[in-house]
Amino acid sequence: MARPKVPLLSRDRIRDAALSLIDRDGLPELSMRKLAAELGVQAASLYGHYPTKDDVLDDIARGIMARVDTSVFDSGDWREGLTAWARSYRAALVRHPNFVPYLASGPGNRDENLRAADAVHGGLVTAGWPPREATMIGAATRYLVMGSTIGSFSRGFLDDIQVYRDRYPHLDQAHLLRAKADEIDTESFELALAAFLDGLRLRYDAIAERRSRRRAGSAQS
């Protein structure tokens, strides 16, 4: 039997092609018709694997979120847990910035997202954070990660020195930023993460101090 001219479809092949299309053209450009054209098949061929476009997107989301590491929370060190989670989260997302808006809508009912949320919240509460604070910390970390992956600050500058030198004297080195965009973006994220964690440490210590005073007061009464 002759080998088919078009490779057989599979969920993996469809999902990978969809993500490549999103990476190249943007999330709004994805449609089942365009995806089929990308694969060299008719759109009807896709529906046996994915009934809707949202099913494709959810499968992509599962694959990306599966690379996010929350295991460090098992150590009981909330700062180390948050650091590892945030770094692995950013590493998973920064490769596909055009897909981040889809993930930003919340975990929904996707198992990978909910397991990560459960691990983060459980790790923080177990380490001594009040549940409400743990919820806000998880949300704030997520905002920090997603904000750092949607766009590059450094790539927003031109490499023409004259654009900045004459009118913006404090930006006389801005034309150098594009060439070091990856380095600057990564180090800027690390700076923001460290400052965020330092602030949380002060908050955590204040909560612990209030608890200690309440216990001391209860013991004396």
C-alpha positions as CSV (number, residue, x, y, z in Angstrom):
1,M,0.0,0.0,0.0
2,A,1.3,3.4,-0.9
3,R,2.3,5.8,1.9
4,P,-0.2,8.6,2.3
5,K,0.9,12.0,1.0
6,V,-0.3,13.7,4.2
7,P,0.9,12.4,7.6
8,L,-2.0,10.9,9.6
9,L,-3.6,13.3,12.0
10,S,-3.2,12.9,15.7
11,R,-4.1,15.0,18.7
12,D,-0.4,15.7,19.3
13,R,0.1,16.9,15.7
14,I,-3.0,19.1,15.7
15,R,-2.2,20.6,19.1
16,D,1.4,21.3,18.1
17,A,0.3,22.9,14.8
18,A,-2.2,25.1,16.6
19,L,0.4,26.3,19.1
20,S,2.8,27.1,16.3
21,L,0.1,29.1,14.5
22,I,-0.7,31.0,17.7
23,D,3.0,31.7,18.3
24,R,3.4,33.0,14.7
25,D,0.1,34.9,14.1
26,G,-1.5,35.4,17.5
27,L,-4.4,33.9,19.4
28,P,-7.2,35.7,17.6
29,E,-6.0,34.2,14.3
30,L,-6.6,30.6,15.3
31,S,-9.6,28.9,13.7
32,M,-10.3,25.4,12.8
33,R,-10.3,26.3,9.1
34,K,-6.8,27.9,9.4
35,L,-5.6,25.1,11.5
36,A,-6.7,22.6,8.9
37,A,-5.0,24.6,6.2
38,E,-1.8,24.6,8.3
39,L,-2.0,20.8,8.4
40,G,-2.9,20.4,4.8
41,V,-6.3,18.8,5.5
42,Q,-10.0,19.7,5.5
43,A,-11.5,21.2,8.6
44,A,-13.8,18.3,8.9
45,S,-10.8,16.0,9.5
46,L,-10.1,17.8,12.8
47,Y,-13.4,17.3,14.5
48,G,-12.9,13.6,15.2
49,H,-10.0,14.6,17.4
50,Y,-11.2,18.0,18.7
51,P,-14.9,18.8,18.5
52,T,-14.3,22.5,19.0
53,K,-11.5,25.1,18.9
54,D,-11.9,25.5,22.7
55,D,-11.0,21.8,23.1
56,V,-7.8,22.4,21.2
57,L,-7.0,25.5,23.3
58,D,-7.7,23.6,26.6
59,D,-5.4,20.8,25.5
60,I,-2.6,23.3,24.7
61,A,-3.2,24.9,28.2
62,R,-2.9,21.5,29.8
63,G,0.4,20.8,28.1
64,I,1.8,24.2,29.1
65,M,0.7,24.0,32.7
66,A,2.0,20.5,33.1
67,R,5.5,22.0,32.9
68,V,4.9,24.2,36.0
69,D,6.5,23.0,39.2
70,T,4.8,23.2,42.5
71,S,6.6,20.3,44.2
72,V,8.9,22.6,46.2
73,F,5.9,23.6,48.4
74,D,6.2,20.0,49.9
75,S,9.4,21.2,51.7
76,G,7.4,23.5,53.9
77,D,9.4,26.6,52.9
78,W,6.9,29.0,51.5
79,R,9.5,31.3,50.0
80,E,11.3,28.5,48.2
81,G,8.0,27.2,47.0
82,L,6.9,30.5,45.6
83,T,10.3,31.1,43.9
84,A,10.3,27.7,42.2
85,W,6.7,28.0,41.2
86,A,7.1,31.5,39.8
87,R,10.2,30.7,37.8
88,S,8.9,27.5,36.3
89,Y,5.6,29.2,35.5
90,R,7.3,32.0,33.7
91,A,9.6,29.6,31.9
92,A,6.6,27.7,30.6
93,L,4.7,30.9,29.5
94,V,7.6,33.0,28.1
95,R,8.0,30.5,25.2
96,H,4.4,31.2,24.1
97,P,3.5,34.8,25.0
98,N,0.6,34.9,22.5
99,F,-1.1,32.2,24.4
100,V,-0.9,33.9,27.8
101,P,-4.2,35.8,27.4
102,Y,-6.0,32.5,27.2
103,L,-4.4,31.3,30.4
104,A,-5.1,34.6,32.1
105,S,-8.8,34.0,32.3
106,G,-8.4,31.7,35.3
107,P,-8.1,28.0,36.0
108,G,-11.6,27.1,35.1
109,N,-12.0,23.3,35.3
110,R,-8.6,22.4,33.9
111,D,-7.1,19.8,36.1
112,E,-3.5,21.0,35.8
113,N,-4.4,24.5,36.8
114,L,-6.5,23.4,39.7
115,R,-3.8,21.0,41.0
116,A,-1.3,23.8,40.8
117,A,-3.7,26.2,42.6
118,D,-4.3,23.5,45.3
119,A,-0.6,22.9,45.8
120,V,0.2,26.6,46.1
121,H,-2.7,27.4,48.5
122,G,-2.1,24.3,50.6
123,G,1.6,25.0,50.8
124,L,1.1,28.5,51.9
125,V,-1.5,27.7,54.5
126,T,0.5,24.8,55.9
127,A,3.5,27.2,56.2
128,G,1.4,29.5,58.4
129,W,-0.2,32.0,56.0
130,P,-3.9,32.7,56.7
131,P,-6.2,31.3,54.0
132,R,-7.2,34.7,52.7
133,E,-3.6,35.9,52.5
134,A,-2.7,32.6,50.7
135,T,-5.3,33.3,48.1
136,M,-4.1,36.8,47.5
137,I,-0.4,35.7,47.4
138,G,-1.2,33.1,44.8
139,A,-3.1,35.6,42.7
140,A,-0.4,38.3,43.0
141,T,2.3,35.8,42.0
142,R,0.3,34.9,39.0
143,Y,-0.1,38.5,38.0
144,L,3.6,39.0,38.3
145,V,4.4,36.0,36.1
146,M,1.8,36.7,33.4
147,G,2.7,40.4,33.3
148,S,6.3,39.5,32.7
149,T,5.5,37.2,29.8
150,I,2.9,39.1,27.7
151,G,5.4,41.7,26.3
152,S,9.0,42.7,26.4
153,F,9.9,46.1,27.8
154,S,13.3,46.1,26.2
155,R,12.1,45.2,22.8
156,G,9.9,48.2,22.7
157,F,12.9,50.5,22.1
158,L,14.5,51.2,18.7
159,D,18.2,50.6,18.2
160,D,18.7,54.1,16.7
161,I,20.5,56.3,19.1
162,Q,19.3,59.5,17.6
163,V,15.7,58.7,18.5
164,Y,16.4,59.2,22.2
165,R,19.6,61.2,22.5
166,D,18.4,64.7,21.6
167,R,14.9,64.7,23.2
168,Y,15.3,62.2,26.1
169,P,18.6,62.8,27.8
170,H,18.0,60.2,30.5
171,L,17.5,57.5,27.8
172,D,20.8,58.0,26.0
173,Q,21.5,54.2,26.4
174,A,18.0,53.1,25.4
175,H,19.1,52.1,21.9
176,L,21.2,49.3,23.5
177,L,18.2,47.6,25.2
178,R,16.9,45.5,22.3
179,A,20.2,43.7,21.9
180,K,20.0,42.6,25.5
181,A,16.2,42.1,25.7
182,D,16.2,38.5,27.0
183,E,18.8,39.2,29.7
184,I,17.0,42.4,30.8
185,D,13.6,40.8,30.8
186,T,14.7,37.9,32.9
187,E,16.7,40.0,35.4
188,S,13.8,42.4,35.7
189,F,11.5,39.5,36.5
190,E,13.9,38.3,39.1
191,L,14.2,41.8,40.7
192,A,10.4,42.1,40.9
193,L,10.1,38.6,42.3
194,A,12.8,39.2,45.0
195,A,11.2,42.5,46.0
196,F,7.8,40.8,46.2
197,L,9.1,38.0,48.4
198,D,11.0,40.4,50.6
199,G,7.8,42.3,51.2
200,L,5.9,39.1,51.9
201,R,8.6,38.1,54.5
202,L,7.9,41.3,56.4
203,R,4.2,40.6,56.2
204,Y,4.6,37.0,57.3
205,D,6.8,38.0,60.3
206,A,4.1,40.6,61.3
207,I,1.4,38.0,61.2
208,A,3.5,35.6,63.3
209,E,4.2,38.4,65.8
210,R,0.4,39.1,66.2
211,R,-0.3,35.4,66.7
212,S,2.4,35.2,69.4
213,R,1.0,38.2,71.2
214,R,-2.5,36.7,71.1
215,R,-1.3,33.4,72.5
216,A,0.6,35.2,75.2
217,G,-2.5,37.2,76.1
218,S,-4.6,34.1,76.2
219,A,-2.1,32.3,78.5
220,Q,-2.2,35.2,81.0
221,S,-6.0,35.5,81.1
